[in-house]
Amino acid sequence: MALLIAALAARGTSTIHAVEQIDRGYERLDERLGALGARIERVDHRVGARRLTKYERRSTNDE
């Protein structure tokens, strides 16, 4: 969760990989933060049989 908060506070685009721990503890967190104005994109990557999920946060002042 601390990593997600830091990503939301950072300028530019932040990427968090393997967000299973966040998903397990916080239901629909990306939707809830989106309702507060965060721009979060959930990207699903499949590597073999393993599913990798990441959050990408893009701010309006990307550099």
Contacts in CASP RR format, 6 or more apart in sequence:
PFRMAT RR
TARGET T0000
AUTHOR 0000-0000-0000
METHOD contacts of the structure
MODEL  1
MALLIAALAARGTSTIHAVEQIDRGYERLDERLGALGARIERVDHRVGAR
RLTKYERRSTNDE
1 22 0 8 1.000
1 26 0 8 1.000
3 16 0 8 1.000
4 16 0 8 1.000
4 22 0 8 1.000
4 29 0 8 1.000
4 55 0 8 1.000
6 14 0 8 1.000
7 14 0 8 1.000
7 15 0 8 1.000
7 16 0 8 1.000
7 55 0 8 1.000
7 57 0 8 1.000
8 14 0 8 1.000
8 33 0 8 1.000
8 38 0 8 1.000
8 57 0 8 1.000
10 57 0 8 1.000
10 59 0 8 1.000
11 59 0 8 1.000
11 61 0 8 1.000
11 62 0 8 1.000
11 63 0 8 1.000
12 58 0 8 1.000
12 59 0 8 1.000
12 61 0 8 1.000
12 62 0 8 1.000
12 63 0 8 1.000
13 56 0 8 1.000
13 57 0 8 1.000
13 58 0 8 1.000
13 59 0 8 1.000
13 62 0 8 1.000
14 55 0 8 1.000
14 56 0 8 1.000
14 57 0 8 1.000
15 54 0 8 1.000
15 55 0 8 1.000
15 56 0 8 1.000
15 57 0 8 1.000
16 22 0 8 1.000
16 54 0 8 1.000
16 55 0 8 1.000
16 56 0 8 1.000
17 52 0 8 1.000
17 54 0 8 1.000
18 52 0 8 1.000
18 53 0 8 1.000
18 54 0 8 1.000
19 53 0 8 1.000
19 54 0 8 1.000
19 55 0 8 1.000
20 53 0 8 1.000
22 29 0 8 1.000
22 55 0 8 1.000
23 29 0 8 1.000
23 53 0 8 1.000
26 32 0 8 1.000
30 40 0 8 1.000
30 42 0 8 1.000
30 55 0 8 1.000
33 40 0 8 1.000
34 40 0 8 1.000
38 57 0 8 1.000
39 57 0 8 1.000
39 58 0 8 1.000
39 59 0 8 1.000
39 60 0 8 1.000
40 55 0 8 1.000
40 56 0 8 1.000
40 57 0 8 1.000
41 55 0 8 1.000
41 56 0 8 1.000
41 57 0 8 1.000
41 58 0 8 1.000
42 53 0 8 1.000
42 54 0 8 1.000
42 55 0 8 1.000
43 53 0 8 1.000
43 54 0 8 1.000
43 56 0 8 1.000
44 51 0 8 1.000
44 52 0 8 1.000
44 53 0 8 1.000
45 51 0 8 1.000
45 52 0 8 1.000
45 53 0 8 1.000
45 54 0 8 1.000
46 52 0 8 1.000
END
